[in-house]
Amino acid sequence: MREINEIPAEKFRFVTPKPQQEQNLPGKHIGYFREAFGRFRKNKSSVVAGVIILCLVAYAVFVPIFCQTSYSVALTDTTYLQYTKLKPRNKLFVNWGFWDGCSVKTISRGNYLYLQGIAQETGQPVIKKVLKETTDTDGNLQYKCRVDSYLAKGFVHMTLSRAEYEKIQAWEKANDLQVIYPAVEGQSDANIWYKANRKGIPQLDSQGNYVNQYAVDETGNFRYAMVTGDGSSYRCRVFLYNYFQYRYGFEPSFLLGTTGQGQDILTRLASAARFSLVFALCVSAINLLIGAVYGAIEGYYGGTADLLMERITDILSRVPFLVVATLFQLHLAAKVGPIVSLLFAFVLTGWLGIANITRMQFYRYKDREFVQAARVLGAGNGRIMFRHIFPNALGTIITGSVLVIPGVIFLESSLTYLGIVNLDSSTMTSVGTMLANGRQYLSTDPHIILFPALFISLLEISFNLFGNGLRDAFNPSLRGADQ
Amino acid sequence: MASYIAKRIGFLLLTFLIIISMCFVFIRLLPDDPPEQFGKDMQLVLQSRYRQGLADINGNPIPLLTQYGNFLKNTLLGFNWGISEKLYLGQDCLKIFLEKLPNTVLINVYASLLAIPLGLALGIYAALKKNRWQDHTISTGVMVLVSVPSYVYAFLIQYFLCFRLKLFPVVMEAGRDYFSPQMLRSMIPPVLSLSLSSIAGYARFTRGELTEVLTGEFLLLARAKGLSRGQTTLRHALRNAMVPIVPSIISEVIAVLSGSLIIESIFVVPGVGSLYVSAITALDYNFFLLLSAFYTVIGLTAGIVVDLSYGFIDPRIRIGAKNA
């Protein structure tokens, strides 16, 4: 037989006279994800939900960085000042009648005079406006008025060192604001500087004026400080509103108010939001990883492997989440911390959903032609699973793991609300804990609970809308439906 | 059919056993409080543990496997879950649990009674008015109601109805006078909070199923043979839509018995949920085991009943058939 090594090219001849030029399809090529994105964009509510989620994320990330009541200060110091339960206030709205840190209260005459006492001493409008004068069933006068919650805190007794005392006095001169007011002897309530009865109700003189009871030194001047102990520290009556300015350099004004412990809600909630979002993302990502691998193996191999693995998931899926979370808290919280043990609890049963979705997708695709083609070309099982089938299932799987997020946030907030998981510390918190702490003030200061509740409601609604939009966009059964 | 049910029940028992064993072992592995802390009740606790076969007469540990065997014998065969060691010191766990159960069950039954008809009605109405403004309004409302966590409604209801308008007491009445007018009135806020999201859930599900059925061609036939729109909807569409709806209602009703911890805690309902939370906080492990078993049983039963109910509702579905 003759060896054919080199055949000159010109000896070859096309079977058809002209080789068919491979024609490009007319129009632009649109990939799977591009198409899904296009469909997603048409769903207005989902896009809006996506924007809201971005805003909430931006809030969680940037507020603690840029906020004037800086993160650490708001979390530690206001607690120390006892500047608690302040109403939301924006300086721009001070004269607008809302968002001005005031609350409408119906108070007795005694209370009214008490607050007016603070106003008269400091010259600040503690009671902004009297809306209505009424008499209660016993014929006592009652006032319905707008009370400035920032000023109504009034005075506190504070023990200062000599250096600090002098520093405040220097600051007072420089800024023309009075922090330390004349001392009063024998009064435990720092707000009372006048003659009052045992209940603290002011006793006015015949002209209706307050009768001051300031302590006087030998020369007849008011005493501003009582020397305590060995003489190294002074006990002073300090006006909180101005003391705050001395300490932090700006007027107290909390956009969302402060909590029952005196923490700024704006930054506190941002830290809670940060935790919720990061935690939910972590859970979702870990679930995605475990669930995808497990489901891929189940779906791809099928048969006995599938049967056995399904029984495992059957049993796991029946374990009540609450029981798991509790057991993990009891066992692991002391060793690895409550957050990690909560993460374990979520992961233990959380990946089942993703595994199920992945399994279904693998069943759907594993006998398709492109998979057979890949196998014929010699691709191994791993390559077929993760290079050929998985990308096709990716849309559905990602949608599944996005839809997990609102559930995780809800469960996490419930557990922290109930106190089964306790994450509260001076630097971090969770929405559930904020709600639980605010609950006791629900009747008098609903704003403490309002903002965390509003935040979590908004987050849940947006994530659900966003997830649904994503699902519709990736759902191939809708392909071409809207054309 | 019978063999299928037997198989399912067998699997239920197996799963239950695995979960409860897991709980028991994990709880027993926890460092135990020294018996001295019980003070003068020490003898009571020690005796109870001894009688339960969990420790020897002096309160010293005995092998875990022996404990486990005794535990299964006591709980599963004798319904003896031991005494409360912290929360209700010395009292029988099961007795306390049974005292608390009616509150939870009643509240959830009322919530279901409110939610099922309302939810179905809204869902049917929305499906019939598909893509009209009525549907859009209902769907948007449902979306919001489903998404917003139930405790947020609870706060809203408590603030507006209880604090501001003073229509209802802030917390639920205690006591066992379950049907007195006062008790019923104090139950309204928790029932409302529980039912709002269920209403939305039922409405969404019903609308989804019904719109799907309404596109079926057999409905066209029904109209063509002269039935009115109402007749086709009631006799044909709704019946078919009920096939998935009824099992989901059944499962909800069963699952709902386990109650909502958070609603119970907000309205201070003296129910199982509050008991669970306080047992965890007090580290009362006997209660924890009992309530875990309770929640597990509820979940497992709901699953089985749902699967079986498909067969009863839809004769086309043959349960346990080899080639379905």
Contacts between the chains, C-beta under 8 A, distances in Angstrom:
chain1	res1	chain2	res2	distance
A	314	B	11	7.6
A	314	B	15	7.3
A	315	B	14	7.9
A	315	B	15	5.2
A	315	B	18	5.8
A	315	B	19	7.7
A	318	B	15	5.0
A	318	B	19	6.8
A	318	B	296	7.0
A	318	B	299	5.9
A	318	B	300	5.7
A	318	B	303	7.2
A	319	B	19	5.4
A	319	B	22	7.7
A	319	B	296	7.4
A	320	B	19	7.9
A	320	B	292	6.9
A	320	B	295	4.3
A	320	B	296	5.8
A	320	B	299	5.9
A	322	B	261	7.4
A	322	B	276	7.5
A	322	B	295	6.5
A	323	B	19	7.5
A	323	B	23	6.4
A	323	B	292	4.4
A	323	B	295	6.4
A	323	B	296	7.2
A	326	B	280	5.6
A	326	B	288	6.9
A	326	B	292	8.0
A	327	B	22	7.9
A	327	B	23	6.7
A	327	B	26	5.0
A	327	B	27	7.8
A	329	B	280	8.0
A	330	B	26	7.5
A	330	B	27	7.6
A	330	B	30	5.9
A	330	B	283	7.7
A	331	B	26	6.2
A	331	B	29	7.5
A	331	B	30	6.8
A	406	B	147	7.0
A	410	B	149	5.3
A	413	B	149	6.9
A	414	B	149	7.5
A	414	B	151	7.1
A	414	B	261	7.2
A	414	B	262	5.2
A	417	B	151	6.6
A	417	B	262	6.0
A	417	B	265	7.7
A	418	B	261	5.7
A	418	B	262	6.3
A	418	B	265	6.0
A	418	B	277	5.2
A	419	B	277	7.2
A	419	B	281	6.3
A	420	B	277	6.8
A	420	B	280	5.5
A	420	B	281	8.0
A	435	B	151	7.0
A	435	B	155	7.7
A	439	B	155	7.6
A	439	B	266	7.3
A	442	B	155	6.6
A	442	B	158	6.4
A	442	B	159	5.7
A	442	B	163	6.9
A	443	B	159	7.5
A	443	B	163	4.5
A	443	B	170	7.9
A	446	B	159	5.6
A	449	B	155	5.8
A	453	B	151	7.9
A	453	B	152	4.7
A	453	B	155	5.9
A	456	B	149	6.1
A	456	B	152	7.1
A	457	B	147	7.3
A	457	B	148	4.4
A	457	B	149	6.9
A	457	B	152	5.3
A	460	B	147	4.4
A	460	B	148	6.1
A	460	B	149	6.2
A	461	B	143	7.1
A	461	B	144	6.0
A	461	B	147	4.2
A	461	B	148	6.6
A	463	B	147	7.8
A	464	B	143	6.9
A	464	B	146	7.1
A	464	B	147	4.5
A	465	B	143	6.9
A	465	B	147	7.8
